[in-house]
Each structure stands twice: as structure tokens, then as C-alpha cells.
Amino acid sequence: DSGVTQTPKHLITATGQRVTLRCSPRSGDLSVYWYQQSLDQGLQFLIQYYNGEERAKGNILERFSAQQFPDLHSELNLSSLELGDSALYFCASSYSGSEGYYGYTFGSGTRLTVV
Amino acid sequence: DQQVKQNSPSLSVQEGRISILNCDYTNSMFDYFLWYKKYPAEGPTFLISISSIKDKNEDGRFTVFLNKSAKHLSLHIVPSQPGDSAVYFCAASSGGYQKVTFGIGTKLQVIP
């Protein structure tokens, strides 16, 4: 157990629907990152939050949004889902957000299947 | 634009031998490089890192080598063990507060 909790572990939904993925960071960590891993793709950075505020944005679609709440948990909202959104979505956390040097702690991921 | 490239999707090695996983990068601004290991149904776990001011970093059986002029790094695992069978991601960042960019991974199989 890495200490980063992602729910649900699996999600199957239809095209056009909206889903919410949840992440609870490791205790004490202030920064949360979301990554997407599609088939044969690396981990694509989506977005980073630090202590409730957006810090960095990657290749995140406009149909996707995220937020980090006062208790530091984060949610990734995916709407108007398409078949191509099927992927593993990982959340990672770190203490200060400067851990590009020391590595993040990842959760076990949410596998989203859009049918 | 794939800034971190792992050109070998898979690698098979006999137990006890050396495993060498390679990674190339294109962004000259990268100054920190990391390797993560991922088992099925788990998230990636941080393995080892190296700063651009060094050319080698060692941690037990794992050694990472960095060749800045060639924009190339490699991970050596000696001796390889069956438990090392996993997907290995190469990653890089430019400055501690910047996002980490990952490669697509190399699946290592260590054969007993």
C-alpha cells in the first residue's frame, strides 16, 4: 500500500457519459498529480494541484477537469466520454511538488473502460 | 512530441545476468532523470534517480548511467532476479517543480 488511494479501481461506462475519479493523497502530501496511461502509451501528465490550487497543466482535454479540496483529496472529472478515453488513470502525490527530483508516490490507478 | 523515448518495448534476460534498459531524451532542459518500476495492477514505484551533474548513481543492484552529450541514460540491474520482472519507465524533469515526463516503458522479463 503506497498510501495514495484511488477509487474506484474499475469503471465501465458508456460514451457520452460523465465520471468522477477520486484520489486521496499520502498523509502529509500537499501536491496531487493526475496521469493517463493509454494502450502502448507512456504516462501522460494531465494536471497538478498543490494545496488546493492548480500548479501545472499538461495534455488535459477541455472535457476533463480536476480540483483539489480543502482536505487535499482530488477529483478528476471526465465528461462527454469517448471510446478513446479508455485508459488507466493514475494519481500521484508528493509533499511539496518539487519531487521531480525525488519521485512521486503513485496510487494503483483507476481503469476506465468506455463502451 | 515524445521527449522521453524507450525504444525497446520488451526485454528478456536470464536470472543472474545483467539487464540493461535504455532511454533517450530530446529536451536539453531536463536536469533530473528517474526510473520507475511497475507491477501489474499496481501504480509505478520510484526506483532510482540521477541528477544531470552526475554520470552514475548506484543503489544496490541498480545503477543508472547518464550520457548527457548523447542524451541517453540506461538502467543496469545486476544480478537480475525473477522479482525484477516488471515494466520499467524512464522519466525526466526540468527543475524540481516541473512536471515529470515519462517514456512508454520497457517490459522486463527475468527468466529463472
Boltz contact constraints between the chains, C-beta under 6 A:
constraints:
  - contact:
      token1: [A, 41]
      token2: [B, 104]
      max_distance: 6.0
  - contact:
      token1: [A, 42]
      token2: [B, 102]
      max_distance: 6.0
  - contact:
      token1: [A, 42]
      token2: [B, 103]
      max_distance: 6.0
  - contact:
      token1: [A, 42]
      token2: [B, 104]
      max_distance: 6.0
  - contact:
      token1: [A, 43]
      token2: [B, 102]
      max_distance: 6.0
  - contact:
      token1: [A, 45]
      token2: [B, 99]
      max_distance: 6.0
  - contact:
      token1: [A, 56]
      token2: [B, 99]
      max_distance: 6.0
  - contact:
      token1: [A, 90]
      token2: [B, 43]
      max_distance: 6.0
  - contact:
      token1: [A, 97]
      token2: [B, 97]
      max_distance: 6.0
  - contact:
      token1: [A, 98]
      token2: [B, 96]
      max_distance: 6.0
  - contact:
      token1: [A, 98]
      token2: [B, 97]
      max_distance: 6.0
  - contact:
      token1: [A, 100]
      token2: [B, 32]
      max_distance: 6.0
  - contact:
      token1: [A, 100]
      token2: [B, 93]
      max_distance: 6.0
  - contact:
      token1: [A, 100]
      token2: [B, 96]
      max_distance: 6.0
  - contact:
      token1: [A, 100]
      token2: [B, 98]
      max_distance: 6.0
  - contact:
      token1: [A, 100]
      token2: [B, 100]
      max_distance: 6.0
  - contact:
      token1: [A, 101]
      token2: [B, 32]
      max_distance: 6.0
  - contact:
      token1: [A, 101]
      token2: [B, 96]
      max_distance: 6.0
  - contact:
      token1: [A, 103]
      token2: [B, 34]
      max_distance: 6.0
  - contact:
      token1: [A, 103]
      token2: [B, 46]
      max_distance: 6.0
  - contact:
      token1: [A, 106]
      token2: [B, 43]
      max_distance: 6.0
  - contact:
      token1: [A, 106]
      token2: [B, 44]
      max_distance: 6.0
  - contact:
      token1: [A, 107]
      token2: [B, 43]
      max_distance: 6.0
  - contact:
      token1: [A, 108]
      token2: [B, 42]
      max_distance: 6.0
  - contact:
      token1: [A, 108]
      token2: [B, 43]
      max_distance: 6.0
  - contact:
      token1: [A, 109]
      token2: [B, 43]
      max_distance: 6.0
